[in-house]
Amino acid sequence: MDRTTRPLVIVAAFASSLLVVLVVLLWMLGGLRSVTAPAAIGGPFQLADQTGQTVTERDLQGKPTLIFFGFTHCPDVCPTSLFEISEVLRAMGKDADRVNAWFISVDPERDDAAAMKDYLSSFDPHLKGLTGDPESVAKVLTAYRVYAKKVPLKDGDYTMDHTALIYLMDREGHFVAPFNLKRTPEAAAADLKRYL
């Protein structure tokens, strides 16, 4: 290697190393998007509502849908979220009839149709409680990428640790975004009406 090419090789090696470091840093900071499609949220399922009626992913079609995953023995997060959803539905007035609002159980062992019906009697009548056998519930949890885990309690009972997002699905049944309830019911209702 002669004296004129050696500096060029060193500069090229340095530039290549710098480029690799920049790419790795961008990737670590989330600046590079994957070339693969983002993970889908949603998919086929078959559950029953609190009256025993079958509900599937096809029932998402034609209306925007709010979905919350929880369980009837939940001490605080679930009733609070369902109350807030009820307030949004109330603020929508007659337009609430044009929205699906589903409370899907992560605890099929205890949450049968009768338990769901009793529990939801305290909330807006537009809210449907969906449940099913453990396999059917596991399928919908996987489709919506919901974390749910049984947590034993000292007295032999158990509680459920679970994802506490409200999912907003559009009229075609596609995931839009987590629905923000940390605002006035009127502001949330106005936002939801944009998807009617």
N, C-alpha and C positions, 0 to 999 in steps of 0.2 A: 504494500500500500504506500503510495507516495505521499508527500507532505501536503499536497493540495486536496486529496480526497479524504484524508484522515479527519480534518475538522468537520467536513460535511457529514461523515459517518457518525461522528460524535453528536452533532447537532440533530441529525435525523433520529438517532437513538433517544436523545433527550426529548424531542418532540413527541415521539411515539409513546414514551413513558408518561409524559404529561397528559396526552390524550387518553390513555388508559385510566389514569388517576381521575381525570375529569368525568369520564363516563361512569366510573364506579361511584363517585360522589353524587352525580346526578341521580343515578339509580337508587342510592341509599336515601336520598332526600325526596324521592318520589317524583322527580322531574322527568323521568323517562316513563312513558306509558308502555305497557306490554302490547305486543302486536296481536295477542290473542284477544278474543272478545271478552268483555267483562262477565263475571259470573251472573247467571240469570237468577232472579228471585221470583218464585212462583212456579206453578206447574200443576199437573193433574192431581186431583184428590177427590175423595168421596167421604163426606161426613153427614151427620144428621143434626138438625137444629133442635131446639128445646121442645118442639111439638112432634118430633119424629120425622119431619119432612127431610128428604135427601137433598143435600146441597153439594154441588161440584164446582170445579173451576169455571164451568160454562155459565154459572150464575153471576160471575163477575161481568159478563158481557152487557153493555148498554148503560151501565151506571158506574160512576166512580165508587170506590169501595175503601172504607177504613177497616183495617184488621188489627186487632190487638190479641196477643197470645198471653194467657194467664191461667188462673185456676180459682175455684170458688172458695177455697180455704185460705186464700192470700190475705194477709193481715192489713196491708196498707197500699202497696203500689197498684194492685189491680182495681180495688174499689175507687181509688182516687182517679186513675186513668179513665175508668168507665163513667164516673161522674162527669169528668171533663168532656168526654165524648158526648155524653147526654146533653150537656150545656151547649155544645156546638150544634147538635141536632135541633135543640129547642130554638136556638138563634136563627136557624135556617128557615123556620116557619114551614110552609107547605112544601118547600123545596126538599125537606128532609125525606119525603116520599121518593125522591129521585136519587137517593144515595143508599148503598149497602153499608151496614155497620155490623161487623162480626167480631164476636168474642170467642176465640178458639182455645179450647182447654188444652193445657199441657199435662193434665193429670186425669187421664181417662179412667184410672182405677177408681176414683171417687166421683168424678163429674159425669154422671149419666144425664139423660135428658131431663129427668125430674129435678135433679140438683141444679142444673143450668136454669130451668124454668123458674124455680124458687128464687135463685140468686138474682136473676135478671129482673125480677118483679120490682126491684128497688131503683131501676134505671129507666131511661127512655125506652118506650115500647118499640122503637125502630131497631134496637139492638137485638141481634140474633146470637144465641149461644150455640156454637158448633162443637160436637164431640163425636167419638166413635170408639172402635176397639183400639187397643194399643198399637196394632200394626198400621191402621189407617191414620192415627194421630202421628205416629213416627214418620210416616210418609210425608204428611203436610209440613211437619217441623223441618224435615230435610229440604223439601222444596223451597221453603221460605227462609232457610238458613237460620233457624231459631235454635238457640241454645236452651236446653231444659234438662235439669238434673234433680233427681230425688235426693233430699238431704235429711238423714235421720235426726230425730230429736231425742232428748234424754228420756222422755216418758214412753218411748216406743212408737210414737206417732212420727210423722214426717212432714216436711214442707217441700216446696219446689223452688229451686233457683232457676231463673229464666230470663231471656231477652225481654226487655220492657219497651220496645219501640211500637209506635203506631205506624203501620204500613199504609201508604196511600197508593192505591192502584187506579189506573185510568179506566176509561169506558171500554177499552179493549182487553182489560185484565193484565196490563203490563205495570210493573212497579215503577212509580214516579220518584218517590223519596220518602224518608220518614216524615210523618205529619207532625208539625210543631203545635203543641197545645199550650206552650208557655207564652200566651198572649190572651187577649180578651176573647170570649166565645164569639163575639160579633166579628172580630178580625179573622179568626179561624174559619168562621162560616163563610165570610166573603171570599177567602182564599179557596175554600172547597167548591164554591159555586162556579169558579173558573173552569172546573173540570166537568160540569154538567153537560 
